[in-house]
Amino acid sequence: MKVINGERFDEERALYNASDIKLNDCIFAGFADGESALKEGKNIEVNNCLFNLRYPCWHDDNLSIVNSEMTPGCRAAIWYSNNVNIINSKLNGIKAVRECNIVNIKDSTISSSEFGWFSKDITMEDSKAESEYFMMHSKNLHFRNVNFKGKYSFQYITDSTFEDCIFDTKDAFWHAKNVVVKNSIVKGEYLAWYCDGVTFDHCKIIGTQPLCYCKNLKLIDCEMIDTDLSFEKSEVEATIINVVDSIKNPLSGTIEVVGVKEIIMDDENAKGKIIVK
């Protein structure tokens, strides 16, 4: 493996098609303002590097990024790449990851709108993220101990699990399919409308009008706070361990709840049962 220490790269495609290289303490920035520094590379290790130019890691295979930073000027940083490991790094440019396969992110921070679109097999642990339209249309996501803040997250995702997470996000999980959220806090308006096969297991759900127009929805011993007009037109099986503000017209299934301040059943097609324990 070729080792490159402490160099600065700013030209177009500076290390195009490079393979079996290790970059230590390098900077991708400068007057030439070149794009696509590491495009079409493979077996690349990046350690303690700074990226301030656009599109550096497209079509790469076997890419490791450790202790490094991608600035807001490093937009669309990692696209169409496979087998990417990101550890203790900062991803700050818009659209930082897209259409990638097998990406492992750990101990990192993300500030990137439209992050993670159309990707597959993404693992994220012990990390923080801020974004809008986070992870849209992606599948096989596995998150643990992730603190997320933003809007319109996890829309159209499939076959994913989330555990011990904190999500502060409106319109999350819309149209999601085959998803499990466990031991997590989910705060925001209009949670998980139009989802199919989503389970919330021992979660705290906070915010207005959650879980409407859902199919195959399940809640296991969840707490619901400030959740008015819940479950409208949804197929749901739920156990709720606190007093809920209001439940409106569940389409089918059974909701077992400690208490509910208001039950609204003014739709003749709403056949869901509400059992106050």
N, C-alpha and C positions, 0 to 999 in steps of 0.2 A: 504494500500500500504506500503510495506517495504521500508524504506529509508536507503541508504548506503552512508556514508559521508567519503570522503578523503582517500579511500583505494586504494591500488595498486594491479592489477591483471596481472599475466604473465603466468599462467599455461594453459594447453590445456583445451578448453571448460570451462573456469572458472565459467561462470554463465549459463551453458547450460540448456535450457528448463525453464528458469526463467520466472515468470509472476508477474505482479502487483508490480514492483519495481521502485524506483526512485534513480538514481545515481547522487550524487553531488560531484564535485571536485575530481573525481577519475582518475587514470592513468592506462591505459592498455599497459604495457611495462615491460621489465625486463629480467633477465637472463634465465628463463625457455623458453622464446620465443614461447609461446603457441599460437595456432590459435583458431579461431571460438569462441570467448569469449561469445557472446550473441546469439548463434545459437538456432533456434527453440523456441524463446521467444515470449511473447505477453504482451501487456500493459506495455511498458517500457518507462520511461522518463529519458533522459540523459541531464544533465546540467553542463556546465563548465568542461567537461572531455576531456582528451587527449588520442587518440588512435594511437599506434605505432606498432601494431601487425596485422597480416593478417586476412581477412575474418571475421570480428567481428559480422556482422549483417546479417546472412543468414536465410531465412525462418522465418522472424519475422512478427508479426501482431501488428498494433497499436504501432508504434515506434515514439518517439519524441526526436529530437536532437537539443539542444539549446545552443548557446554560447560555442560551442565545436570545437575541431580541430582533423582532421584525417591527419596524416603526410604522406609524400611520401612512408614511409615504411608500411603504412596501405593500402595494395593493395586489390582490389576487395571487398570493404567494405560492400556494401549493395546490396545483390542479392536475388531474389525470395521473396521479402518482399512486404507487402500490408499496405496501409494507413500509409505513412511515412511523418512526418513533420520535415523540417530542417530549422532552423531560426538562422541568425547571426552566421554562422559556416563556417569552412574552410574544403573543401574536396580536398585533395592533392594527394591521391594515384591513380595509374592507375586503370581504369575500376571501378570507385567508385560506380556506380549504374548500374545494369543490370537486365532485366526481372522482373521489379517491377511494381506494379499497385497502382495508386493513390499516387503520391508523390508531396508534396507541398514544394517548396524551396523559401525562401525569405531572402533578406538582407545578402546574402552569397557569398563566392568566391569559384570558382572551378578551380583547375589545375589538370586535369585528362584526359589522352588520353583514347579514346574509352569509353567515358562516356555515359550512358543512353541507351545502345543498347536494342532493343526488349522490350521496356517498354510501358506502356499505362497510359494515364491520368496523365501527368506531367504538373504541373503549376510552373512557375518560374517568380519571380518578383524582381525588384530592386537588381539585382545581376550581378556579373561579372564571366566570364568563359574563360578558355583557354583549348583547346583540339584538338585532331585530330579524325576524324570519329565520331564527336559529334552527339548523338541521333540517330544513324543509325537504320533503320527498326522500329522506334517507331511510335506511333499514339496517337491522341488526346493530342497534346502538346498545351499549352496556355502560351505564354511568353509575359511579359510586362516590358519595361525598363530593358532590358538585354543587356549588353555590352559583345560581344563575339569576340575572336580572335583565329584563328586556320585554319586548312585545312580540306576539305572534310566533311563539316558539313551537317546535315539534309538530308542525302541520304536515299532514299526509305521511307521517312516519309509519313503519310497520315492524313487527317482530322485534320488540325492544324491551329492555328492562332498566329500571332506575331504582336505586336503593340509597337511603340515608342522604337524600338530597334536599336542598332548599331552592324552590323556584318562585320568584316574584315576577309574574308574567301574565299579561292578559291574552285571551284568545289562544291559550295553549292547548295542544293535542287535538286541534280540530281535524276531523277526518282520520285520526290515528286508528290503526288496526293492529290487534294482537299485541297489546302493550301491558306491562305490569309496572306499577309504581308502588314501592314498598317503603314503609317507615320514613316518609318524606313529608315536607310542608310544601303545599302548593297554594300560592296566594295570587289572586287576580280575577278579573271579570270574565264571565262567559267561558268557563272551563270546559274543554273537551266536547263541544257540540259536534254532532254528526259522527262521533267515533263508533267503532265496532270492535267488540271483544277487548275492551279496556278494563283492567282491574286496579282498584286502589285498595291497598292492603295496609291497615294500621297507619293511615295518613291523616294529616290535618289539612282540611280544605277551607280556604278563606276567600270570600268574595261573592258578589251578586250573580244570580242566574246561572249556576253551574249545571253541567251535565244534562243538557237538553237535546232532544232528537237523537238519542244514542240507541245503539243496538247491542245486546249481549253485554250490558254494563254490570259490573259487580263492585260493591264496596264491602270490605271486611273490617268491621270494628273501627270505623273512621269517625273523626270529629269534624263537624261542619260549623263554621263560625261566620256570621253575617251573610248567610247563604239563603237569600230570599228567592222565591219562584224557582225552586230546584226541581229537576227531573221532568220538566215539561216534555211530553210526547216521547218519553224514553222507555225502552224495555230494560228493567232494572231489578236486580236482587241486591239488597243492601241491609247491613246492620250499622246503625249510627249510635254513638255512645253519648250524645249530648242532646240538648233541646235545639231544634232547628227553627229558623225564623219562619219559613213557609215552604210548602210543597205544592206544586201545581200540576195537575193532570198527568200523572205518570201513565204511560200507555198500557203497560202490563208488568207483571212481576209483583214482588213483595218488598216493602220497605219497613223494616223493624227499627223503631226509633224510641229513644228515651222520652222524648216529648217534642211537640211541634206547636208553635204559636198560632199558625194559620194553615188550614188545609183548603185548597181551592180545587173543586171538582165540578167544573162547569162545561165540560166537554163530554158528550154522550159516548164518545169512543174511548175515553180514558177508563181503563179497567184495572189499573194497578191497585194493589191493596196496601193500605198504610196501617201498620199495627203499632200502637203506642204501648210500650212495655211497662 
